[in-house]
Amino acid sequence: MATNQDLDPVALRRAFGVFPTGVVALVGAVDGVPVGLAASSFTTVSIDPPLVSVSVAHTSKTWPDLRRARHLGVTVLADHHGDLCRQLSGPVAERFDGIDLTVDDDGAVTLVEGLVRFSCSLYREVEAGDHVIVLLKVESVDQAGPAGDGNPLVFHRSGFGRLERSA
Ligand SMILES: Cc1cc2nc3c(=O)[nH]c(=O)nc-3n(C[C@H](O)[C@H](O)[C@H](O)COP(=O)(O)O)c2cc1C
Protein backbone atom coordinates (compact mmCIF):
# COMPACT_ATOMS: atom_id res chain seq x y z
CA MET A 1 0.00 0.00 0.00
CA ALA A 2 1.45 3.37 -1.00
CA THR A 3 1.85 6.03 1.66
CA ASN A 4 2.81 9.68 1.60
CA GLN A 5 6.19 8.65 2.95
CA ASP A 6 6.85 7.12 -0.47
CA LEU A 7 6.92 10.70 -1.76
CA ASP A 8 9.78 11.90 0.39
CA PRO A 9 12.59 13.08 -1.92
CA VAL A 10 14.92 10.15 -1.26
CA ALA A 11 12.21 7.54 -1.82
CA LEU A 12 10.92 9.39 -4.87
CA ARG A 13 14.40 9.64 -6.39
CA ARG A 14 14.82 5.90 -5.85
CA ALA A 15 11.44 5.21 -7.48
CA PHE A 16 12.16 7.50 -10.44
CA GLY A 17 15.51 5.73 -10.85
CA VAL A 18 13.74 2.49 -11.72
CA PHE A 19 12.92 4.02 -15.09
CA PRO A 20 15.96 3.63 -17.39
CA THR A 21 17.07 6.49 -19.61
CA GLY A 22 19.89 7.38 -21.94
CA VAL A 23 22.23 10.28 -21.23
CA VAL A 24 23.02 13.31 -23.38
CA ALA A 25 25.59 16.07 -23.29
CA LEU A 26 23.86 19.45 -23.65
CA VAL A 27 26.53 21.93 -24.72
CA GLY A 28 26.68 25.36 -26.32
CA ALA A 29 29.34 27.94 -27.02
CA VAL A 30 28.93 31.00 -24.82
CA ASP A 31 31.33 33.86 -25.53
CA GLY A 32 33.40 31.34 -27.49
CA VAL A 33 33.72 28.90 -24.60
CA PRO A 34 31.96 25.51 -24.33
CA VAL A 35 29.39 25.42 -21.55
CA GLY A 36 27.22 22.44 -20.74
CA LEU A 37 26.20 19.48 -18.63
CA ALA A 38 25.19 15.83 -18.70
CA ALA A 39 21.45 15.14 -18.64
CA SER A 40 19.47 11.93 -18.32
CA SER A 41 16.14 13.77 -18.62
CA PHE A 42 16.41 14.00 -22.41
CA THR A 43 13.18 12.98 -24.17
CA THR A 44 12.07 13.10 -27.76
CA VAL A 45 8.86 15.13 -28.01
CA SER A 46 7.60 15.88 -31.53
CA ILE A 47 8.38 15.08 -35.17
CA ASP A 48 6.63 18.10 -36.72
CA PRO A 49 7.98 20.46 -35.60
CA PRO A 50 11.02 18.43 -34.51
CA LEU A 51 11.25 18.90 -30.75
CA VAL A 52 13.18 17.30 -27.91
CA SER A 53 13.30 18.24 -24.24
CA VAL A 54 15.68 18.25 -21.31
CA SER A 55 14.70 19.09 -17.73
CA VAL A 56 17.25 21.24 -15.94
CA ALA A 57 17.27 21.75 -12.17
CA HIS A 58 16.79 25.29 -10.90
CA THR A 59 19.98 24.77 -8.91
CA SER A 60 22.00 24.51 -12.14
CA LYS A 61 24.67 27.20 -12.28
CA THR A 62 25.32 26.36 -15.92
CA TRP A 63 21.83 26.76 -17.38
CA PRO A 64 21.60 30.57 -17.00
CA ASP A 65 24.73 30.81 -19.18
CA LEU A 66 23.96 27.91 -21.49
CA ARG A 67 20.53 29.28 -22.42
CA ARG A 68 22.32 32.27 -23.96
CA ALA A 69 24.02 30.08 -26.57
CA ARG A 70 22.72 30.71 -30.09
CA HIS A 71 22.34 26.97 -30.71
CA LEU A 72 22.67 24.07 -28.29
CA GLY A 73 24.25 20.75 -29.15
CA VAL A 74 22.69 17.54 -27.86
CA THR A 75 24.92 14.47 -28.07
CA VAL A 76 23.66 11.00 -27.20
CA LEU A 77 26.41 9.33 -25.19
CA ALA A 78 27.70 5.85 -26.01
CA ASP A 79 27.94 2.91 -23.59
CA HIS A 80 31.64 3.50 -22.88
CA HIS A 81 31.00 7.12 -21.82
CA GLY A 82 30.32 6.55 -18.12
CA ASP A 83 33.46 8.39 -16.94
CA LEU A 84 32.97 11.10 -19.53
CA CYS A 85 29.40 11.57 -18.28
CA ARG A 86 30.63 12.04 -14.71
CA GLN A 87 33.18 14.55 -16.00
CA LEU A 88 30.40 16.46 -17.79
CA SER A 89 28.50 16.72 -14.53
CA GLY A 90 31.52 17.55 -12.38
CA PRO A 91 33.61 20.67 -11.70
CA VAL A 92 33.02 23.25 -14.42
CA ALA A 93 36.71 24.06 -14.89
CA GLU A 94 37.49 20.47 -15.98
CA ARG A 95 34.23 19.60 -17.67
CA PHE A 96 35.60 19.45 -21.20
CA ASP A 97 39.23 18.46 -20.53
CA GLY A 98 40.41 15.96 -23.14
CA ILE A 99 36.99 15.71 -24.80
CA ASP A 100 36.92 15.96 -28.59
CA LEU A 101 34.33 18.63 -29.48
CA THR A 102 32.89 20.02 -32.72
CA VAL A 103 31.33 23.45 -33.01
CA ASP A 104 28.95 24.06 -35.91
CA ASP A 105 28.38 27.39 -37.64
CA ASP A 106 25.58 28.22 -35.21
CA GLY A 107 27.63 27.54 -32.11
CA ALA A 108 26.11 24.15 -31.19
CA VAL A 109 28.80 22.08 -29.50
CA THR A 110 28.69 18.29 -29.83
CA LEU A 111 30.97 15.43 -28.90
CA VAL A 112 32.74 13.84 -31.86
CA GLU A 113 32.30 10.38 -30.34
CA GLY A 114 28.54 10.67 -29.80
CA LEU A 115 26.04 8.22 -31.25
CA VAL A 116 23.91 11.00 -32.70
CA ARG A 117 24.32 14.74 -32.55
CA PHE A 118 21.54 17.32 -32.74
CA SER A 119 21.95 21.02 -33.29
CA CYS A 120 19.03 22.77 -31.61
CA SER A 121 17.57 26.18 -30.97
CA LEU A 122 15.79 27.10 -27.75
CA TYR A 123 12.05 26.70 -28.45
CA ARG A 124 10.43 27.24 -25.06
CA GLU A 125 11.11 26.98 -21.34
CA VAL A 126 8.34 25.60 -19.13
CA GLU A 127 8.55 25.97 -15.37
CA ALA A 128 8.00 22.58 -13.74
CA GLY A 129 8.51 22.42 -9.99
CA ASP A 130 12.21 22.43 -9.11
CA HIS A 131 13.16 22.02 -12.79
CA VAL A 132 12.63 23.92 -16.00
CA ILE A 133 11.57 21.82 -18.98
CA VAL A 134 13.70 23.06 -21.86
CA LEU A 135 12.05 22.43 -25.21
CA LEU A 136 14.54 22.44 -28.06
CA LYS A 137 13.84 22.62 -31.78
CA VAL A 138 16.08 20.32 -33.78
CA GLU A 139 17.68 22.33 -36.58
CA SER A 140 19.97 19.59 -37.89
CA VAL A 141 21.00 16.06 -37.04
CA ASP A 142 24.20 14.11 -37.62
CA GLN A 143 24.33 10.40 -37.00
CA ALA A 144 27.14 9.67 -39.39
CA GLY A 145 29.82 10.00 -36.72
CA PRO A 146 32.44 7.33 -36.06
CA ALA A 147 30.35 5.81 -33.27
CA GLY A 148 27.06 6.00 -35.19
CA ASP A 149 26.35 2.27 -34.89
CA GLY A 150 27.29 1.91 -31.23
CA ASN A 151 25.05 1.32 -28.24
CA PRO A 152 23.88 4.05 -25.85
CA LEU A 153 24.92 4.66 -22.29
CA VAL A 154 22.03 3.66 -20.02
CA PHE A 155 21.37 5.37 -16.68
CA HIS A 156 19.43 3.21 -14.25
CA ARG A 157 19.08 3.16 -10.43
CA SER A 158 21.80 5.85 -10.13
CA GLY A 159 24.32 3.77 -12.08
CA PHE A 160 25.41 3.16 -15.64
CA GLY A 161 24.54 0.10 -17.67
CA ARG A 162 24.40 -1.19 -21.20
CA LEU A 163 21.66 -2.44 -23.45
CA GLU A 164 21.34 -6.15 -23.74
CA ARG A 165 19.51 -6.88 -26.95
CA SER A 166 17.23 -9.84 -27.28
CA ALA A 167 17.57 -11.83 -30.47
C1 LIG B 1 23.92 10.60 -15.24
C2 LIG B 1 23.62 12.05 -14.91
C3 LIG B 1 22.43 12.61 -15.35
C4 LIG B 1 22.10 13.93 -15.06
N1 LIG B 1 20.94 14.45 -15.54
C5 LIG B 1 20.58 15.72 -15.23
C6 LIG B 1 19.37 16.27 -15.73
O1 LIG B 1 18.62 15.62 -16.46
N2 LIG B 1 19.07 17.55 -15.39
C7 LIG B 1 19.90 18.31 -14.60
O2 LIG B 1 19.56 19.44 -14.31
N3 LIG B 1 21.07 17.82 -14.14
C8 LIG B 1 21.43 16.55 -14.45
N4 LIG B 1 22.63 16.04 -14.01
C9 LIG B 1 23.53 16.94 -13.25
C10 LIG B 1 24.31 17.88 -14.20
O3 LIG B 1 25.08 17.12 -15.13
C11 LIG B 1 25.23 18.82 -13.43
O4 LIG B 1 26.04 18.07 -12.55
C12 LIG B 1 24.42 19.81 -12.62
O5 LIG B 1 23.66 20.61 -13.49
C13 LIG B 1 25.31 20.72 -11.75
O6 LIG B 1 26.19 21.45 -12.54
P1 LIG B 1 25.91 22.99 -12.91
O7 LIG B 1 25.67 23.72 -11.63
O8 LIG B 1 27.13 23.41 -13.65
O9 LIG B 1 24.66 23.02 -13.77
C14 LIG B 1 22.98 14.72 -14.29
C15 LIG B 1 24.19 14.16 -13.84
C16 LIG B 1 24.51 12.84 -14.15
C17 LIG B 1 25.80 12.24 -13.66
The ligand as a MOL file (V3000), in Angstrom:
LIG
                    3D

  0  0  0     0  0            999 V3000
M  V30 BEGIN CTAB
M  V30 COUNTS 31 33 0 0 0
M  V30 BEGIN ATOM
M  V30 1 C 23.9200 10.6030 -15.2370 0
M  V30 2 C 23.6200 12.0480 -14.9120 0
M  V30 3 C 22.4320 12.6090 -15.3530 0
M  V30 4 C 22.0980 13.9320 -15.0650 0
M  V30 5 N 20.9400 14.4490 -15.5390 0
M  V30 6 C 20.5820 15.7250 -15.2280 0
M  V30 7 C 19.3750 16.2670 -15.7270 0
M  V30 8 O 18.6220 15.6230 -16.4610 0
M  V30 9 N 19.0650 17.5520 -15.3890 0
M  V30 10 C 19.8960 18.3070 -14.5990 0
M  V30 11 O 19.5580 19.4450 -14.3140 0
M  V30 12 N 21.0670 17.8150 -14.1350 0
M  V30 13 C 21.4310 16.5520 -14.4520 0
M  V30 14 N 22.6330 16.0440 -14.0070 0
M  V30 15 C 23.5310 16.9350 -13.2540 0
M  V30 16 C 24.3050 17.8770 -14.2040 0
M  V30 17 O 25.0820 17.1250 -15.1290 0
M  V30 18 C 25.2280 18.8200 -13.4310 0
M  V30 19 O 26.0410 18.0720 -12.5530 0
M  V30 20 C 24.4170 19.8110 -12.6160 0
M  V30 21 O 23.6610 20.6080 -13.4930 0
M  V30 22 C 25.3110 20.7210 -11.7530 0
M  V30 23 O 26.1900 21.4520 -12.5430 0
M  V30 24 P 25.9060 22.9920 -12.9080 0
M  V30 25 O 25.6670 23.7200 -11.6280 0
M  V30 26 O 27.1340 23.4120 -13.6490 0
M  V30 27 O 24.6640 23.0220 -13.7730 0
M  V30 28 C 22.9790 14.7240 -14.2880 0
M  V30 29 C 24.1890 14.1560 -13.8400 0
M  V30 30 C 24.5100 12.8380 -14.1450 0
M  V30 31 C 25.8000 12.2420 -13.6640 0
M  V30 END ATOM
M  V30 BEGIN BOND
M  V30 1 1 1 2
M  V30 2 1 2 3
M  V30 3 2 2 30
M  V30 4 2 3 4
M  V30 5 1 4 5
M  V30 6 1 4 28
M  V30 7 2 5 6
M  V30 8 1 6 7
M  V30 9 1 6 13
M  V30 10 2 7 8
M  V30 11 1 7 9
M  V30 12 1 9 10
M  V30 13 2 10 11
M  V30 14 1 10 12
M  V30 15 2 12 13
M  V30 16 1 13 14
M  V30 17 1 14 15
M  V30 18 1 14 28
M  V30 19 1 15 16
M  V30 20 1 16 17
M  V30 21 1 16 18
M  V30 22 1 18 19
M  V30 23 1 18 20
M  V30 24 1 20 21
M  V30 25 1 20 22
M  V30 26 1 22 23
M  V30 27 1 23 24
M  V30 28 2 24 25
M  V30 29 1 24 26
M  V30 30 1 24 27
M  V30 31 2 28 29
M  V30 32 1 29 30
M  V30 33 1 30 31
M  V30 END BOND
M  V30 END CTAB
M  END
